[in-house]
């Protein structure tokens, strides 16, 4: 992409981003029309391709943007993580420890991450549908890039976010990373099924499902003395 995109006023950046998210969230990659994205953004198609050299470049930028938005909200790295402004592409480390850095329980951290992610989904139109389409894309043009980006972001976030966890609570034969992945897949699979059936996505229902799945996985993963949870 052209770095001059970042020199645009934030309001214009967001218009282009939101137009792209809307069109790509309602259509699979091949059927998303860039003319429509440009029209919704209030710019010409030529200018859209001046900032993003082609459709694939725009799509992958939007995927990285959304992933950064979610990670920034979860990590509490920058105010823009709330979805009020475009992600800057990099975060300066703060002097004050984020709340998640003081938590040592694996499942408490999972809850905090889920609740932070939900805040982004509530504030950013089309993000949930766009990301779900991306995760389950079978389009050969973007699938390999998306799979690589997803694996890298999940692995990096896991290492950083869970670095202070007390893993002695886990049963010896249970890999924490696999528990994390299972909960992510269950939640995103639920969203995927909702999208396929054209059913509306209820944030409250998602969280209710999440807490049930989390409880089940805790019973599988933790030693008996750590099974108790507060009512």
C-alpha positions as CSV (number, residue, x, y, z in Angstrom):
1,X,0.0,0.0,0.0
2,X,1.0,3.6,-0.4
3,X,2.2,5.2,2.8
4,X,0.5,8.4,1.9
5,X,-2.7,6.8,3.1
6,X,-1.5,7.5,6.6
7,X,-1.1,11.2,5.8
8,X,-4.8,11.6,5.1
9,X,-7.0,13.1,7.8
10,X,-8.2,10.4,10.2
11,X,-11.8,11.0,9.2
12,X,-11.0,10.2,5.6
13,X,-9.0,7.2,6.5
14,X,-11.9,5.9,8.5
15,X,-14.4,6.5,5.6
16,X,-12.2,4.3,3.4
17,X,-11.7,1.7,6.0
18,X,-15.4,1.5,7.0
19,X,-16.4,1.4,3.3
20,X,-14.1,-1.5,2.7
21,X,-15.2,-3.4,5.8
22,X,-18.9,-3.0,4.9
23,X,-18.5,-4.3,1.3
24,X,-16.1,-7.1,2.2
25,X,-18.3,-8.1,5.2
26,X,-21.4,-8.5,2.9
27,X,-19.6,-10.3,0.1
28,X,-16.9,-12.9,-0.3
29,X,-13.6,-11.7,-1.6
30,X,-14.2,-12.4,-5.3
31,X,-17.7,-10.8,-5.3
32,X,-16.8,-7.6,-3.4
33,X,-16.8,-4.7,-5.9
34,X,-14.1,-2.1,-5.5
35,X,-16.2,0.5,-7.3
36,X,-18.8,0.2,-4.5
37,X,-16.1,0.6,-1.9
38,X,-14.9,3.8,-3.6
39,X,-18.4,5.1,-3.9
40,X,-19.2,4.5,-0.2
41,X,-15.9,6.1,0.7
42,X,-16.6,9.2,-1.4
43,X,-13.5,8.9,-3.5
44,X,-12.7,7.7,-7.1
45,X,-11.7,4.1,-7.8
46,X,-8.4,5.5,-9.2
47,X,-7.7,7.2,-5.9
48,X,-8.6,4.1,-3.9
49,X,-6.0,2.2,-6.0
50,X,-3.5,5.0,-5.5
51,X,-3.5,4.3,-1.8
52,X,-4.0,0.5,-2.1
53,X,-2.4,-0.8,-5.3
54,X,-5.0,-3.5,-5.9
55,X,-8.0,-5.3,-4.3
56,X,-5.8,-7.8,-2.5
57,X,-3.6,-5.1,-0.9
58,X,-6.7,-3.3,0.4
59,X,-8.2,-6.6,1.8
60,X,-5.1,-7.6,3.6
61,X,-4.6,-4.1,5.0
62,X,-8.2,-4.3,6.4
63,X,-7.6,-7.7,8.0
64,X,-4.4,-6.5,9.7
65,X,-6.2,-3.3,10.8
66,X,-9.0,-5.3,12.4
67,X,-6.6,-7.7,14.1
68,X,-4.5,-4.8,15.5
69,X,-7.7,-3.1,16.7
70,X,-8.7,-6.2,18.7
71,X,-5.2,-6.9,20.0
72,X,-4.7,-3.2,21.1
73,X,-8.0,-3.3,22.9
74,X,-7.2,-6.5,24.7
75,X,-3.7,-5.4,25.6
76,X,-4.7,-1.9,26.5
77,X,-1.8,-0.6,24.5
78,X,-3.4,2.5,23.0
79,X,-6.6,4.6,23.2
80,X,-7.2,4.0,19.5
81,X,-7.9,0.3,20.2
82,X,-11.5,1.2,21.1
83,X,-12.2,1.7,17.4
84,X,-12.5,5.5,17.6
85,X,-9.5,6.1,15.3
86,X,-7.3,4.1,12.9
87,X,-4.6,1.9,14.4
88,X,-1.2,3.6,14.2
89,X,0.6,0.5,13.2
90,X,2.8,0.5,16.3
91,X,2.5,1.1,20.0
92,X,4.9,2.8,22.4
93,X,5.3,0.8,25.7
94,X,3.7,2.6,28.6
95,X,5.2,3.1,32.0
96,X,2.2,1.7,33.9
97,X,1.5,-2.0,33.8
98,X,-1.8,-3.0,32.1
99,X,-4.3,-4.8,34.2
100,X,-3.7,-8.1,32.3
101,X,0.0,-8.1,33.3
102,X,-0.9,-8.5,37.0
103,X,-3.3,-11.5,36.4
104,X,-1.9,-15.0,36.8
105,X,-5.0,-17.1,36.2
106,X,-5.3,-18.4,32.6
107,X,-9.1,-18.4,32.5
108,X,-9.5,-15.0,34.1
109,X,-7.3,-13.6,31.4
110,X,-9.4,-15.4,28.7
111,X,-12.5,-13.6,30.2
112,X,-10.8,-10.3,30.1
113,X,-9.7,-10.8,26.5
114,X,-13.2,-11.8,25.4
115,X,-14.8,-8.9,27.1
116,X,-12.3,-6.5,25.5
117,X,-12.9,-8.0,22.1
118,X,-16.7,-7.6,22.5
119,X,-16.2,-3.9,23.1
120,X,-14.5,-3.6,19.7
121,X,-17.2,-5.6,18.0
122,X,-19.9,-3.4,19.5
123,X,-18.2,-0.1,18.5
124,X,-16.9,-1.1,15.0
125,X,-19.6,-1.8,12.3
126,X,-19.1,-4.8,10.1
127,X,-15.9,-5.9,11.9
128,X,-17.3,-9.2,13.2
129,X,-18.6,-10.3,9.8
130,X,-15.5,-9.2,8.0
131,X,-13.1,-11.1,10.3
132,X,-15.3,-14.2,10.3
133,X,-15.3,-14.2,6.5
134,X,-11.6,-13.8,6.6
135,X,-10.9,-16.6,9.0
136,X,-13.0,-19.0,6.9
137,X,-12.1,-17.8,3.5
138,X,-11.4,-20.5,0.9
139,X,-10.4,-18.0,-1.8
140,X,-6.9,-19.1,-3.1
141,X,-6.0,-15.5,-3.8
142,X,-6.0,-14.4,-0.1
143,X,-6.3,-17.7,1.8
144,X,-2.5,-18.3,2.3
145,X,-1.8,-14.8,3.4
146,X,-4.7,-14.8,5.8
147,X,-3.7,-18.1,7.3
148,X,-0.2,-16.9,7.8
149,X,-1.4,-13.6,9.4
150,X,-3.8,-15.4,11.7
151,X,-1.2,-17.9,12.9
152,X,1.4,-15.2,13.5
153,X,-1.0,-12.9,15.4
154,X,-2.5,-15.8,17.6
155,X,1.0,-17.1,18.4
156,X,2.4,-13.7,19.2
157,X,-0.6,-12.6,21.3
158,X,-0.6,-15.9,23.2
159,X,3.1,-15.6,24.2
160,X,2.8,-12.0,25.3
161,X,-0.7,-12.0,26.9
162,X,-0.2,-15.2,28.9
163,X,3.4,-14.7,29.9
164,X,2.7,-14.3,33.6
165,X,0.2,-17.2,33.9
166,X,0.6,-19.7,36.7
167,X,0.7,-22.9,34.5
168,X,1.1,-25.1,37.5
169,X,-2.7,-25.2,37.7
170,X,-2.8,-27.2,34.5
171,X,-2.9,-31.0,34.4
172,X,0.4,-32.3,33.1
173,X,-1.2,-33.7,29.9
174,X,-3.1,-30.6,28.9
175,X,-1.3,-28.1,26.6
176,X,-2.5,-24.5,27.4
177,X,-2.1,-23.3,23.8
178,X,-4.6,-26.0,22.6
179,X,-7.2,-24.9,25.3
180,X,-6.8,-21.3,24.0
181,X,-7.2,-22.4,20.4
182,X,-10.2,-24.5,21.2
183,X,-12.0,-21.6,22.8
184,X,-11.2,-19.3,20.0
185,X,-12.4,-21.8,17.4
186,X,-15.6,-22.5,19.3
187,X,-16.4,-18.8,19.5
188,X,-15.5,-18.0,15.9
189,X,-17.2,-21.2,14.7
190,X,-20.4,-20.0,16.4
191,X,-20.1,-16.6,14.6
192,X,-19.5,-18.4,11.3
193,X,-22.6,-20.5,11.7
194,X,-24.7,-17.4,12.5
195,X,-23.3,-15.6,9.4
196,X,-24.0,-18.6,7.1
197,X,-27.7,-18.8,8.3
198,X,-28.0,-15.0,8.0
199,X,-29.0,-14.9,11.7
200,X,-28.4,-11.7,13.7
201,X,-25.4,-11.8,16.0
202,X,-26.3,-11.1,19.7
203,X,-23.3,-9.9,21.7
204,X,-25.1,-11.1,24.9
205,X,-25.7,-14.5,23.5
206,X,-22.0,-14.8,22.4
207,X,-20.8,-14.1,25.9
208,X,-23.3,-16.5,27.5
209,X,-21.9,-19.2,25.2
210,X,-18.4,-18.2,25.9
211,X,-18.8,-18.5,29.7
212,X,-20.3,-22.0,29.3
213,X,-17.5,-23.2,27.0
214,X,-14.9,-21.7,29.3
215,X,-16.3,-23.6,32.3
216,X,-16.2,-26.9,30.4
217,X,-12.6,-26.3,29.3
218,X,-11.5,-25.3,32.8
219,X,-12.8,-28.7,34.1
220,X,-10.7,-30.4,31.4
221,X,-7.6,-28.4,31.8
222,X,-7.1,-27.6,35.6
223,X,-6.1,-29.8,38.4
224,X,-9.0,-30.7,40.8
225,X,-7.9,-28.2,43.5
226,X,-8.3,-25.3,41.0
227,X,-11.6,-26.3,39.6
228,X,-13.8,-24.2,41.9
229,X,-15.1,-20.9,40.5
230,X,-16.9,-18.1,42.2
231,X,-20.6,-18.0,41.7
